[in-house]
Amino acid sequence: MSKVEDFLSKAEEQEIVEAIRIAEIKTSGEIRIHIEKSTSLPALDRAKEVFHLLKMDLTKQENGVLIYVAVESHTFAIYGGQGIDQVVPKDFWETTRDAIRNQFKQGNFKQGLIDGVLKAGDQLQQHFPWDENDANELPNTISRG
């Protein structure tokens, strides 16, 4: 198995997908996680590319959040659409990154991702509350590259 396959167990992936589902219950926002082997780009630049490849930039309110992980490159980034970027506190991206990083440094990859998902979900709920006309625009699965 590669490091990418070993990064999360199937059970851990299911816990993360459940965290995404829970985080999205009260918001029109969309959260995705993308995991790949490596990147030659800075993590944030690659996250922007993946964000567009996953069509996260096409959400109705531009309120998608992507947590990108390059396992063998030992790097990750969190990136959000223009809609959420305009309304979250200035330190949101850094504090969310730090919450993930603190868990990753301890080898707690699942918990780091869950912490990032829930933190993003809190902000999405505040700024993009769910209403009865909302539809889940993107799958809650973990994508791989």
C-alpha positions as CSV (number, residue, x, y, z in Angstrom):
1,M,0.0,0.0,0.0
2,S,1.1,3.6,-0.6
3,K,1.2,6.3,2.0
4,V,-2.0,7.7,0.5
5,E,-3.9,4.4,1.1
6,D,-2.4,4.2,4.6
7,F,-3.2,7.8,5.5
8,L,-6.8,7.0,6.7
9,S,-8.5,3.7,7.3
10,K,-11.9,3.1,5.8
11,A,-13.5,3.6,9.3
12,E,-11.6,6.9,9.7
13,E,-12.8,8.0,6.3
14,Q,-16.4,7.2,7.3
15,E,-16.0,9.3,10.5
16,I,-14.8,12.2,8.4
17,V,-17.6,11.9,5.9
18,E,-20.0,11.9,8.8
19,A,-18.4,15.1,10.2
20,I,-18.9,16.7,6.8
21,R,-22.5,15.6,6.8
22,I,-23.1,17.0,10.3
23,A,-21.2,20.3,9.5
24,E,-23.4,20.8,6.4
25,I,-26.8,20.1,8.1
26,K,-27.4,23.7,9.1
27,T,-25.7,25.5,6.1
28,S,-25.9,25.9,2.4
29,G,-22.1,25.7,2.4
30,E,-20.1,22.8,1.0
31,I,-17.1,21.1,2.5
32,R,-14.8,18.8,0.6
33,I,-11.6,16.9,1.4
34,H,-9.1,16.0,-1.3
35,I,-6.1,13.7,-0.7
36,E,-3.3,13.0,-3.1
37,K,0.1,11.5,-3.1
38,S,2.2,14.7,-3.7
39,T,2.4,18.1,-5.3
40,S,5.2,20.1,-6.8
41,L,3.3,23.3,-6.2
42,P,2.8,25.2,-3.0
43,A,-0.1,23.5,-1.2
44,L,-2.4,26.5,-1.4
45,D,-1.8,26.8,-5.2
46,R,-2.6,23.2,-5.7
47,A,-5.7,23.5,-3.4
48,K,-6.9,26.3,-5.7
49,E,-6.5,24.1,-8.7
50,V,-8.3,21.2,-7.1
51,F,-11.1,23.5,-5.9
52,H,-11.8,24.4,-9.5
53,L,-11.3,20.8,-10.7
54,L,-13.9,19.6,-8.2
55,K,-16.2,22.4,-9.4
56,M,-16.4,23.9,-6.0
57,D,-16.2,27.4,-7.5
58,L,-19.7,26.7,-9.1
59,T,-21.6,26.6,-5.8
60,K,-24.5,29.0,-5.9
61,Q,-23.2,31.2,-3.1
62,E,-19.5,30.6,-3.7
63,N,-19.3,29.1,-0.2
64,G,-17.3,25.9,-0.7
65,V,-14.4,25.0,1.6
66,L,-11.7,22.6,0.5
67,I,-9.2,20.9,2.8
68,Y,-6.4,19.6,0.5
69,V,-3.7,17.1,1.7
70,A,-0.6,15.9,-0.2
71,V,0.4,13.0,1.9
72,E,4.0,12.3,0.7
73,S,4.8,16.0,0.4
74,H,3.7,16.4,4.0
75,T,1.7,19.5,3.3
76,F,-1.9,20.6,3.3
77,A,-4.0,23.7,2.8
78,I,-7.5,25.0,3.4
79,Y,-9.1,27.1,0.7
80,G,-12.5,28.7,0.4
81,G,-14.7,30.2,-2.2
82,Q,-15.1,34.0,-2.6
83,G,-18.4,34.0,-0.8
84,I,-17.1,32.6,2.4
85,D,-13.7,34.3,2.2
86,Q,-15.5,37.7,2.2
87,V,-17.4,37.1,5.4
88,V,-15.2,35.0,7.8
89,P,-13.0,36.7,10.4
90,K,-9.6,37.7,9.1
91,D,-7.8,35.0,11.2
92,F,-10.3,32.2,10.2
93,W,-8.1,30.5,7.6
94,E,-5.0,30.6,9.8
95,T,-6.8,29.4,13.0
96,T,-8.4,26.5,11.0
97,R,-5.0,25.6,9.5
98,D,-3.4,25.7,12.9
99,A,-6.2,23.4,14.4
100,I,-5.5,20.9,11.6
101,R,-1.7,21.2,11.9
102,N,-1.7,20.7,15.7
103,Q,-3.4,17.3,15.2
104,F,-1.3,16.3,12.2
105,K,1.9,17.0,14.1
106,Q,0.7,14.4,16.6
107,G,-0.1,11.9,13.9
108,N,-3.8,12.4,14.4
109,F,-4.8,12.8,10.8
110,K,-8.4,11.9,11.2
111,Q,-9.0,14.2,14.1
112,G,-7.1,17.0,12.3
113,L,-9.5,16.7,9.3
114,I,-12.5,16.5,11.5
115,D,-11.4,19.6,13.5
116,G,-11.0,21.5,10.2
117,V,-14.4,20.3,8.9
118,L,-16.2,21.3,12.1
119,K,-14.5,24.7,12.3
120,A,-15.4,25.4,8.7
121,G,-18.9,24.2,9.3
122,D,-19.3,26.6,12.3
123,Q,-18.4,29.6,10.1
124,L,-20.6,28.4,7.2
125,Q,-23.6,28.0,9.6
126,Q,-23.1,31.6,10.8
127,H,-22.8,33.2,7.4
128,F,-24.7,30.8,5.2
129,P,-27.5,29.3,7.3
130,W,-29.5,26.4,5.7
131,D,-33.0,27.2,4.4
132,E,-35.6,24.9,2.9
133,N,-34.6,25.7,-0.7
134,D,-31.0,24.5,-0.2
135,A,-29.7,21.4,-1.9
136,N,-26.5,19.6,-1.3
137,E,-24.6,20.8,-4.3
138,L,-21.5,18.6,-4.0
139,P,-20.8,15.0,-2.7
140,N,-19.7,14.6,0.9
141,T,-17.1,12.0,-0.1
142,I,-13.3,12.3,0.2
143,S,-11.8,12.7,-3.3
144,R,-8.4,11.4,-4.3
145,G,-6.0,12.6,-7.0
